[in-house]
């Protein structure tokens, strides 16, 4: 299966979700970030950020893990776009679309 087909299947099953940013940002490497692809959270992700102090630090680290970005990239997001990322994270507590 080609990589693009695999991604489309993951999107369809609710395993990943692409989020289009209302206010794109420029990353440290000069890349313009217009879209973030998030994957569903796993228990291991929670364990990986549990050592961080403070809810905000843990949340940003978690969202960075799920998006493949670094926390500093997320800190540059406009609040409306950060809310989109948070909203996806909240859906991870529900079964994926394929199981509903």
Secondary structure, 3 states (H helix, E strand, C coil): CCHHHHHHHHHHHCCEEEEEEEEEEECCCCCEEEEEEEECCCHHHHHHHCCCCCHHHHHHHHHHHHHCCCHHHHHCCCHHHHHHHHHHHHHCCCCCHHHC
